[in-house]
Amino acid sequence: KDDDGNACRVVNPDESEWKIPTAGLLRFKFASVRVRDTVSDMLEKTSYLHLEEAFADRKMHHQDREKAMDLYIGTDTVVEFEQVQSLLEHLNWNMADKELTQTRGCFVAKCYHKLKESVKAPDSLDLLDPKARLTAEKMLGMASLQFTRNNPTGHYKLRLDHEVEREICLRLIECRGEQTKRLAQMEAYYKTRTGKRDPIERVWRNCRFNKRPMDFDMSWKVPSKGVIEFDFVSLRKPSPDLEPLPDDAFFTYCHRALEPFLKYEEEVRYVTDVRRWSQNVIFTCKQVRRMLRRLTTPLARVEIVVIAFARTIDWHFLKYIQHELTVSEFKELRHRIGVVNMWDESVACDYYELELSDPEQRWICQEILHLGVIEPGENMGECMLNGVDFTITATWLTTTPRTGLLQVYYNREGRIIRKIRDKGGWDHDKSPFFKDGSEINNNTVTFPDTSYVVGEGPMFMPTWLLKFAKDGEGILHEPPGSGWIREHKLRRIVSKLKEKFPSAKAAMTRLDRDGGGDLDRKEIARGLFEMGIWLHPDETRAMFEVIDADDGGTVDTEEFTTFWNDYSVNAWEDEGDEFDF
């Protein structure tokens, strides 16, 4: 802004011909998005030789060796694994010496997050003897186990006066810088939408510095002390040339490395090992679901999906993982990853429950409205605002309300679904869910077909939904029309009941106020309302018709239990195959 508070023109850094004015005061923030270069930032030969000399000098004090590390291995230095391996050999001449043990551990900890091939970081610990490894692991701390350069998506709590944790913060800022082009692509894409939208930080989320909310931006200078806590989300999807982990290799590793943790109820170690594994492999949705089903604690289950968010080849179908999560688990996942990051225009057919006072959920509302306008047909149905039937008007496109709870189903015709899969959108081919923003030979790279389905395997979709995804021309990647909505409602009701009651019998007892052993329609509606589950009269009628199998006018315990079981289990076509646990 200028001295009078008026907005100035933002200078595009690509406009190298911009002529600097000869008068005026220019105020701006500068943010470096530089990423370390594996050539120019490599540990110099002279520095390597100085370190080699310091490590080989048997008379040098260990503190002087550590000073040499600080001098020659800077913040942005990149080190090769072979250099670490070679330099360590000069420190192995006396394995019993406590000071040398300390130096070996300190050196590996120093290089851990600076390796050219970050996937080899855990292997550098294997170069150490047990005592030196213990020193290195103590210096690295738990934060280093959470951070993997190839898959940084996760939750972090970092002490900035701790050398290693501060470096993790710097590396994450670097990861944020690497996504600048992807973020710019998405910003340009959504800028064409009608109506004003609030700015949303997609990558560095839920940030708190010294327990106070903080809006992160790239111009932030990392202080030398304080505690920063945040969720980091990588928006980069698997490269088109990467192959997913074969099912047999997945099955073998799970049995050999992961299942032993479950034997001793160590789900935290299970998840930690999966995070380390995710550095080197790309999963499929089917594999993510199978790991999810092996875990019982909510935090571990949510963490598995967080780990898989940017490391799953058929990532369009990750939305169907929500059918494996409880209501509270899905809510936590939305908080960690962000509803704007989980939004995928390619698979928009779904039920939406949006709190319009929340900027992210209001953003989703604006997207649904936009799609509802450009895509043919009656796409938005069963709409309610604050629990009352509601018809959205055209004014919402330009001025979306900032209060209220909106509930709505979005659906599409089969021809629209097919066109979106073929070109990314109904009326364009520029969707960020179709193209990844990088360029090869001046053409934007298109995501491969594996982003939808892997090989000849079945479509990753629960069987109850899959039966609605078929039409006369074959199977679609989301169900066409509105036929699926009724069953979805019934499953949503059971999911909410399961959040409050451990069994159908417990729920039945709570609903049966008069203790008569059966329920009528009014008892069900009133009981659900008192538990915070509000149903439209049409929904209550549809639910009762399903439960009251014998048309007796009331529901007994057996009928209610059958309803509970039928609409709470999600079956998948691949269950029971040779790679199922």
Summary of the structure (lengths in Angstrom):
residues: 581
radius of gyration: 27.7
end to end distance: 60.5
largest distance: 93.4
contacts: 1628
relative contact order: 0.07
helix: 46%
strand: 11%
